[in-house]
Amino acid sequence: MLPTAVREKLAVLGGPALRNFPVPVWPPRSQTTAQRLADLYMSGDWSFNLAGQTKEFCKDFAAYHDADHGVLMVNGTVTLLCALAAHGIGAGDEVIVPAVTWPATAMAVKYLGAKIVFADVEPTTLCIDPTKIEALLSQRTRAIIPVHLLGAVADMDVIMSIAKRHDLVVIEDCAQAHGAKWNGRAVGSMGHVGSFSFQQTKIMTSGEGGICITNDRELHSRLYRLSHIGYAPGEAMGHYKSKPDADLVCNNYRCTELQAFLLREQFEQFPKLIDTYNRSLKYLDDRIANIPGVRVQSPGRLTDRRSCFKWTVIFDQEPLNKIPLDVLLKAINAEGVPMSRGYPPVYRHTLFNLPPSDYVIPDEGCKVAEDIAGARAAGLFHQWLGAGDDVLEAIGDVLTKIASNSASLRAMG
Ligand SMILES: *Cc1c(COP(=O)(O)O)cnc(C)c1O
């Protein structure tokens, strides 16, 4: 027997909303951090220095992700660009990118003049489908960029074995997966380079920012030079001694010490945040398992510590699979839960304006990206996972209420 509130008329049809949630605070703020930030501000040491915030943060963040080196940059788009450039990828090369991701993953390929090759995604994880990769390889394929999307980790075992077989570079796009682990290994440390974003919506943030991590000392040096207008790691400001490799087009993508400081402050709290998120994800997944019509995004075959950018559900089962997603979302929003549509395939994204000659779509199309990720998935920003047990319970109640009112929703659609 369902609780009374769940059996009420839907809010979108004039019934009472199940909940009226306050929006959880993000990014986290504290007076202590504000005071310490003020001290750093007064110090005037805002750009890079060898003993500063940036150096400490890079070391700690890389170590937490099983990597020896980190290079902090201005955002998680140029980190992808540098990860590709560090491998000499450019005009005439092809790079495989999942059809479902933030447009930046594909744009990084374009900035270097290489061709974007879109691969379809798995219906379970919504991450790149490794069984679709080999059919897309050509003589020109140089790299794969698996994206650990929303709340899942791409199948790194299969991807790495394909890469090994065909001598391909693997750049992990971890912008949505800080802290996740796959089979005991942290994301970002399994491929050749791991790229993260610290943009304001991500689960660790300095407003803007990004980092490349790697276990390869030579790659670290190339990444550092690429983003520090040619400086080598360890060279103090104004005291450059050695020349970058001739093939590197070095730029200035450095982040400020103020941002690195904010990241260090958040990093102290990060293990606790990840624990909370993992507990909340488990609760929600168990709760949703019993609701007809909806399933949760799978975290990945061997994912043993989860991360989350958006908690994501997929409405592709009876009795909700025939109701348009916009109708479902309108009803869910009216009950007090601000879920929103998942990503369309990149090549259909409003912000993506490249001509078809810049990219390749597989002959059979990207069916899962089109019909599931883009049409039946919806997500809730990660900060809701930290909003407390009563909020989690209510999210379950709202989806229960939606499922048990599918007949009236179908009439609406
Ligand atoms: C956010 C994001 C990026 C880009 O990071 P920015 O810091 O916003 O430049 C790249 N890839 C994915 C998957 C992202 O979510």
The ligand as an SDF file (V2000), in Angstrom:
LIG
                    3D

 15 15  0  0  0  0  0  0  0  0999 V2000
   32.6200   20.3850  -17.7670 C   0  0  0  0  0  0  0  0  0  0  0  0
   33.1280   19.4090  -18.7450 C   0  0  0  0  0  0  0  0  0  0  0  0
   34.2120   19.6930  -19.5890 C   0  0  0  0  0  0  0  0  0  0  0  0
   34.8210   21.0610  -19.7230 C   0  0  0  0  0  0  0  0  0  0  0  0
   35.2530   21.6180  -18.5560 O   0  0  0  0  0  0  0  0  0  0  0  0
   35.2770   23.2240  -18.3910 P   0  0  0  0  0  0  0  0  0  0  0  0
   36.0440   23.3900  -17.1210 O   0  0  0  0  0  0  0  0  0  0  0  0
   33.8550   23.6750  -18.2870 O   0  0  0  0  0  0  0  0  0  0  0  0
   35.9780   23.7890  -19.5580 O   0  0  0  0  0  0  0  0  0  0  0  0
   34.6880   18.7050  -20.4170 C   0  0  0  0  0  0  0  0  0  0  0  0
   34.1240   17.4890  -20.4330 N   0  0  0  0  0  0  0  0  0  0  0  0
   33.0720   17.1760  -19.6600 C   0  0  0  0  0  0  0  0  0  0  0  0
   32.5030   15.7930  -19.7110 C   0  0  0  0  0  0  0  0  0  0  0  0
   32.5210   18.1360  -18.8020 C   0  0  0  0  0  0  0  0  0  0  0  0
   31.4650   17.8210  -18.0520 O   0  0  0  0  0  0  0  0  0  0  0  0
  1  2  1  0
  2  3  1  0
  2 14  2  0
  3  4  1  0
  3 10  2  0
  4  5  1  0
  5  6  1  0
  6  7  2  0
  6  8  1  0
  6  9  1  0
 10 11  1  0
 11 12  2  0
 12 13  1  0
 12 14  1  0
 14 15  1  0
M  END
$$$$
